[in-house]
Amino acid sequence: MSTARTVLVIGGGAAGNAVTVLLRRSGLTVDLIEAKDDWNATAGSGITLQGNALRVLRELGVWEQVDASGFGFGSVGITAPDGTVLHVAEDLRTGGDDLPATVGMQRPHLQRILIDAVGASGASVRLGTRVERLEQDDTGVSVRFTDGTEGRYDLVVAADGMGSATRAAIGITAKPEPTGMAIWRVAVPRPDGVTRTDLAYGGPAYIAGYCPTSDTTIYAYVVEANRDRASIPAESYADEMRGLTAAYGGFWPEIAEHITDPAKVNYSWFDRMLVEGSWHRGRVVLVGDAAHCCPPTLAQGAALSLEDAWVLAQLLTGAEVWDDPLLQSYYERRIARVRPVVEASVQIGQWQLDGVRDADVPGLMGRTMTMLRELP
């Protein structure tokens, strides 16, 4: 395949950074643009990376940095609201037996690792830049950027997230839809004894949990019914989250002592979206949250995005011709994997909303994660 081909990647999150590194490795010319001036280098609290995400990060050549920065573990605990441990289950190693089942890490650290990998790849990067206009024909895509410059590309990869302007620009009308839940998240010091994710179902929140993200930090979260964000003053975020945690025992009192700075507390709704039929129009193709998003009940959002990047890069770098059948094969390969994860993630939350006491949450989790052991 000719290495003279040029690709524009729109968005510098997990999917966009990953596909950039993988395409550059094969010698393609890649321009990456990111709307945020700081490349989202400080945003977010924590992230749970399961084995199938770690497998792609190893392919990117950053596994050693992830391993050093995060906290690996192999089980998940189910607790009562008072902190009593009811059950501990061994996690499936969805990335293979040579990787941990799960690594928790601070999201900014993961982003910094991926930013450095993009920089080392030799890709051209422009921050604070968006697409103003896309015009495509049978041979490529002409792009005008918000900084007044223009470019011509063989392919455009839209990795610009749930609210993707590119998705709308190419005529795909799917949009994220709220599922009825919302999550409060915060990064705090790690209490002695927290060495895995523990989840409490029930109490004043639907779910209360935490995940170790380093030797010294965790991120903690509580899930409630979504509320009008405009009705919650930003300066009250710490009080709101701390109030939801007050009825929980175990490690929660110690965690709550550190929920004091409202600027460090994040509040967001659970959303669901799955673009059906195809993830491309002509020579513009969607990856990651631009194509699908799901509640974090299975901790698979970033993993699915990284898998998209891996699969698309494999197909592009292995093909002589970039055409509709190739890009449709990307969709067909991914939809068979993404759909059940999105549906299971939504169903787990819906059972909580509906108060279904005999819901088979462990069974659905187990069946879905077992599927993810296979290569994407």
N, C-alpha and C positions, 0 to 999 in steps of 0.2 A: 504494500500500500504506500502511496506517495506520502512523504512526511511534510510536503509543502502545504497541506491543508491547514486552514485556520479555523479556530473555534473561539466564539465569545461565550464566556460563562457569566451569567448575571446573578450575583449574590455570593457573598463570601462566608456562608455558614458551613455546617458540616458537609452537606452534599456538594456545594459549589467548590469548597476547598479540596475535597477528596477527588472529584472528577478532574480538577485542574492538575493535581499532582500526577494522577494516573495517565492522563493524556500527554502531559509533558514528558513523562518517562518514555513514551513511544516516539518522541520527536516531533509531535505536532506543535504548531504555534498556537499559543493560548493567551487570550486577553481576559482578565478577570476584572469586573467592576463591582464595587460594593457601595451601597447608598450611604452607609454610616462612615463618617470621617475617621472614627477610631476602630473600624473593622469589627465592631462589637466585642472588643477585646476584654471588656470588664463586665459585661452584662451577665446576669444569671447568678444562681446560687450553687446548686449542685446538679449532678447528672448521674444516672445509673446506667452503666454500660454492660450489657450482657454479652455472652460469648460470641454471638454472631456479629455484634459490633466490633468486638476486639479482633475478630478474624480479619475484618477489613482494615482496621487500623494497623494490624501487622503487615498486610499487603502494602500499605502506604509507607511502611518503613519507620513508623513512629511508636511501635509497641513498647520498646524499652523506655521511652520517655513517659508514656502513659502509665506503665507499670511503676515507675519511680515516683510519679506524681500522685497516683491514686491509692486506693485501699482495696485490695482484693479479698473476696470472701466466697464461701460456697454454700450458704444456707440462708433460709428466711424463716423468721419466727412469727407465729400468730399469737397475739396476746389478748387478754381481756382488757377492758378499759382501765382497770386498776393496776395493770402491769404484769399480772400473772401470766406466765408463758403457758399457753395451751398446747402448742404443737410446734415442732421445729422440723422443717422439710429440707432435704438436700436439694440444691438447685441443679438443674440439668446443665451440663457443659455444652451449650449450643454452638460454641466455636471449636469444639473438639477437646480431647482429653489433655492436650498440651497447653491449654489456656485456662485461666480461672473461669468459674461459672459467671462471676460478676465482679466488676470493678466500679466502685464509687469514686468520683473525683469532683473537684470544683470546676464548674463549667468554664470560667475564664481560663483556667489552666489548660483545658482541652483546646479551647479556641486558640490560645497562644502557641500550643504545639503545632496545630494545623496551619496557623499563619506562618510559622517558621518553615514548615515543609513546603508551602507554596513559594515562599521566598527562595528557598534552596532549589526549587524546580526550574527557576529561570522564567517563569511566566511573567507577563507584563500585568501590573496591578494598578488600578486607579481607584482611589477612595473618594467618597463624597460625590459619586457619579452615578447617574441613572440613564436609562434609555428614554429618549424623547420620541423617537419614531422608528418603526421597523417596516421595511418593505422587502418582500422576498419574491424570487422568481425560481425557475427550474434549476438554476445553477448556484444560487446562494442568497444571502440576506444582506441588504444594505441597512446600516444602522446610523442614526444621528443621536449623539449623546447630549446631555444637558450642559456640558461644558463647551458646546459648539463644534466639537470635532465629529468626524464621520469615519466609518469603517465598513469594510466588506468582508463577509465571513462565509465559509462553506456550511457552517452549522452554528446555531445559537442554542445553548443549554440554559434553560430558565430554572434557576435555583433560588428564586427570590421569595420563598416562604409562603405561608398560608394566604397572605393577602396579595399574592403575586399579580403585579400589574401586567406582566408578560402574558400570563394565562388569559387574562381578560382581553389583551390586545390581539391575540390570535383567535378570538372567538369562542373560547371555552367558557361556559357560563357557570360552571360549578363554583360554589363558595362554601367556606366553612360554616357549619351550623352548630349552635350551642347544644350540648347534651343535657343541660340542666344542673350540672355541677360546677364548682369552682374550687380552686386550690390556693392555699396560703403557703408560701415557702420562705425559708430563711436559712442562712448559714450561721452556725454557732460552734463553739468549742465542743470537742468530743468528750462526753463523760467516760470515765474509766468503766470498762465493761461493755461498751457498745462496739461490737465486732462484726455486726451483720445488720441487714435490714430487719426491723420488727414492724409489724402492722397490727393495729387494733381496729377491728370493724365494730362500729357501734359507739355508744356514748353520745355526747353532744354533736360530734361530727360523724360523717359517714365513714371516714378513714382517717386515722392518725398514724403517721409513720416517720421513720428516719433512716438515713443511710450514711455510713461512714464514708468520708471523702478524702481523708488522709489520716496520718497518725494523730493529728491534733484537731481535726474538724469533722463535722457532719453537716448534712442538710436535713432539716426537719420540715414536715408538711402536714397540713390538716385539710380535709376536703369537706365542703359543705354545699348546700344548694346555692346556685349562683344568684347574685343580687345585682341590682343596678350599680355599676361601678361609680357612676356619678354621685350616688348617695353615700359613698364611703369616703370621707375626707382622707387624703393621703397621710396627714399627720397622725391619724388614728390607727394606721395599719398595725403597728406593734401591739397596741392595746387590743385590737380586734383579734389578732392571732393568739395572743397570750390568754385572752378570755376563753377562746375555744379549747385551749389545752389544759385549762385549770382543773377539769374533772378527771384527767388521766394520771395514772400513777406510774410506777416503775421509774424510768429515767426522765419522765416528762417534767417533774418539778425542777430538776437541775437544768434541763433544756430551757424551760420558760424563764429562768432567771436571766438568760442572755437575750431574750427577745425584747429589746428595749429601744432600738433605733428604727423608726418607721421607714427610713430611707433604704434599709437593708431587707425589708420584707416585700416580697413580690406577691401580687394577687392576680390571678388570671382564670378565665373560664376554660372548661373542658370543651373542645370543639371536635367535630367529626366531618371529614370530607373524603370522598374517593371519586376521582375523575374516571368515568367509565368510557369504554369504546376505543380510545387511544390516548396516549399522552403526548402526541405531537400533532402539529399542523404544518405540513411542508417541511421546512428545514429548521423549525423551532421545536424543541423537545423539553418536556418538564421532568424534573427530578425532585425528590424529597418532598417537603411540605407543600410545594407548589402543585404536586400531583395528589397528595394524600396526607391526612393528618388524623390522629386518633387520641383519645384520652390517655394519660400516662399510667393507666391501671396495669399494663403489662410492661412498662418501661421500654417500649420498642420504637419510639418516635425517631430518635437519632440513629438507631440500628437500621431501620428500614431505609432512611435517607442515605446512609453510608452504603448499604447494599445496592441501592439504585445506582449510585455513582460507579460502583465496582462493575456491575453488570453492563451498564451503558458503555463504559470505557472498554471493556472486553470486546463488545460487539463492534464498536467503532474502529478500534485498532486492529481488529482481525478481518475487516471487510475491505474489499477493493472498491465497492460501490456503496455510497450512502444514499439510500432511497427509502421510499415508503415501506416496502416489505421489511427492511432491516429495522426501522424504527418501530414498526408494528410488532415485530418479534420481541423487541425490548419490552413493550407493554404486556404482551401475552405471557412472557416469562415472569414478569414482576407481579401482574395482577393476581395470578394464582397463589402467590405468597402473601401479598399485601392485604387482599380482601379478608381472608380469615382472621388476620391479626387485628385489622380495624374493627371487624364485627365482634370479635371476642372482647376487645378493649371496651367497646361501647356496652356490650351485654353485661359485663361485670359491674359497670357503673349503674346500669339500669336496674339490676337486681337490688342494689343498695337503695336507689331512689324509691323502688316499689316496696321495699321492706320484705323481700322474699326470704323467709327464714331458712328454707331448705335448698337454697340456691347452690348449685354445684360449682362454686368458685374454684376450689382446688383442682377439680377435674377438668374444667375448661382451661385453666392455666396450664395444666400438665399436658393436655392434648395439643394446645397451640405451641408451647415451647418445644415439644417433641418434634413437631414439624420443622421447626427452625434449626434443628441439628443438621438437616440436609443443606448442601450448598445452594445458594440463591440462584 
